[in-house]
Amino acid sequence: MNNQFGHSLRMTIFGASHDSHIGILIEGLPAGIPLPAELFTADIDRRRPQLRGETTRHESDTLHIEGLDNNDTSTGAPIRITFQNSNTRSTDYTHLVEHPRPSHADLVQRRKYGEEYNIAGGGMASGRMTVALVAAGVVAKQVIPEVAFTSELISVGGNSDSATFDATIAEAARMGDSVGGVVECRATGIPHSLGEPFFDSVESIIAHLIFSIPAVKGIEFGDGFRGCAKRGSERNDSIIDAAGHTATNNEGGINGGITNGNDIVLRVAIKPTPSIALEQRTYNFREAAISALTIGGRHDACIARRAAVVVEAMVAFALADLKLRA
Ligand SMILES: Cc1cc2nc3c(=O)[nH]c(=O)nc-3n(C[C@H](O)[C@H](O)[C@H](O)COP(=O)(O)O)c2cc1C
């Protein structure tokens, strides 16, 4: 199993939803970067469940960092960040061994990793793992302090009026159902010339990391799918100065796999949470028949709001790795 990503800056994710701990090992980090625990608080809080319709599994998300010097600063050695899992209720998942959840990873994980594989909480295929990705993003942001990020939910359940988001999520939760959403991430202050033409194009590396986030179903850069309906004459980004700034940014800041110095803009499609309270009819392996499944556990009615900071973290990691390669 490959749990590692990165070329010059590398991360290795470990643990599973109901293991005692989960975490991330980061290698290739330059010396001299201060990483006090408080630095992580804001981003970790952005991922926490807060609203009605979000999971009632509350973890303290207190992180433990190893590998820093006495001033909490990197030395060039690997660092390891761990989070304890304490609020687990594994019995909620026992029946899913024989009656796997539709659109979740219970069946595929047990078929691939064996009957002893622990699917409690979703195993490795759990939103819980993304707290480790957020921590990696905080570290990555220190490698690229010149880059600023804004990431927001731009649609929920197909509706882009932000005034409706909370009510739509709460209503889905009340119905025992779930909704999907789209997250937009914008990174400004991007140095030009990151990335390469082929397999290490900036889009390839960002997309690879974005698809490591559970529940992601799509990504587009710049004007993405919408832009393909336009004429070149309407869409091309005119260069307006010697720095390579453009009048429009339909390319989302990347040409030929290489950053052009304009903002990187991308949107990520996040599916409705697969675990819903509503009864579903799906195959039961013990009965060898399709039967009614009721899922227990504590689930988000909408993953997308909590996932915005995870998307941002993965973009930051991609850019930090690319910068350190240069
Ligand atoms: C922040 C976050 C929270 C999530 N919360 C839940 C949840 O409460 N219940 C659930 O069934 N899936 C949740 N997921 C999604 C599952 O982890 C995901 O659908 C599953 O791993 C299968 O992977 P796939 O959807 O990419 O195929 C969450 C994902 C993220 C990123």
PDBQT file of the ligand as one rigid body, heavy atoms in Angstrom, charges set to zero:
ROOT
HETATM    1  C1  LIG A 401     -14.092  15.974   6.198  1.00  0.00    +0.000 C 
HETATM    2  C2  LIG A 401     -14.789  14.707   5.753  1.00  0.00    +0.000 A 
HETATM    3  C3  LIG A 401     -15.795  14.164   6.551  1.00  0.00    +0.000 A 
HETATM    4  C4  LIG A 401     -16.463  13.009   6.152  1.00  0.00    +0.000 A 
HETATM    5  N1  LIG A 401     -17.472  12.530   6.949  1.00  0.00    +0.000 NA
HETATM    6  C5  LIG A 401     -18.144  11.425   6.567  1.00  0.00    +0.000 A 
HETATM    7  C6  LIG A 401     -19.202  10.915   7.383  1.00  0.00    +0.000 A 
HETATM    8  O1  LIG A 401     -19.552  11.473   8.436  1.00  0.00    +0.000 OA
HETATM    9  N2  LIG A 401     -19.837   9.787   6.959  1.00  0.00    +0.000 N 
HETATM   10  C7  LIG A 401     -19.497   9.154   5.779  1.00  0.00    +0.000 A 
HETATM   11  O2  LIG A 401     -20.106   8.157   5.435  1.00  0.00    +0.000 OA
HETATM   12  N3  LIG A 401     -18.516   9.624   5.001  1.00  0.00    +0.000 NA
HETATM   13  C8  LIG A 401     -17.837  10.734   5.356  1.00  0.00    +0.000 A 
HETATM   14  N4  LIG A 401     -16.815  11.196   4.557  1.00  0.00    +0.000 N 
HETATM   15  C9  LIG A 401     -16.614  10.579   3.238  1.00  0.00    +0.000 C 
HETATM   16  C10 LIG A 401     -16.030   9.193   3.279  1.00  0.00    +0.000 C 
HETATM   17  O3  LIG A 401     -14.830   9.190   4.010  1.00  0.00    +0.000 OA
HETATM   18  C11 LIG A 401     -15.826   8.702   1.831  1.00  0.00    +0.000 C 
HETATM   19  O4  LIG A 401     -16.995   8.826   1.093  1.00  0.00    +0.000 OA
HETATM   20  C12 LIG A 401     -15.360   7.248   1.834  1.00  0.00    +0.000 C 
HETATM   21  O5  LIG A 401     -14.042   7.198   2.298  1.00  0.00    +0.000 OA
HETATM   22  C13 LIG A 401     -15.373   6.599   0.454  1.00  0.00    +0.000 C 
HETATM   23  O6  LIG A 401     -14.474   7.260  -0.392  1.00  0.00    +0.000 OA
HETATM   24  P1  LIG A 401     -14.963   7.888  -1.777  1.00  0.00    +0.000 P 
HETATM   25  O7  LIG A 401     -16.204   8.667  -1.460  1.00  0.00    +0.000 OA
HETATM   26  O8  LIG A 401     -13.830   8.784  -2.201  1.00  0.00    +0.000 OA
HETATM   27  O9  LIG A 401     -15.217   6.752  -2.698  1.00  0.00    +0.000 OA
HETATM   28  C14 LIG A 401     -16.116  12.353   4.941  1.00  0.00    +0.000 A 
HETATM   29  C15 LIG A 401     -15.090  12.896   4.153  1.00  0.00    +0.000 A 
HETATM   30  C16 LIG A 401     -14.431  14.051   4.543  1.00  0.00    +0.000 A 
HETATM   31  C17 LIG A 401     -13.367  14.630   3.655  1.00  0.00    +0.000 C 
ENDROOT
TORSDOF 0
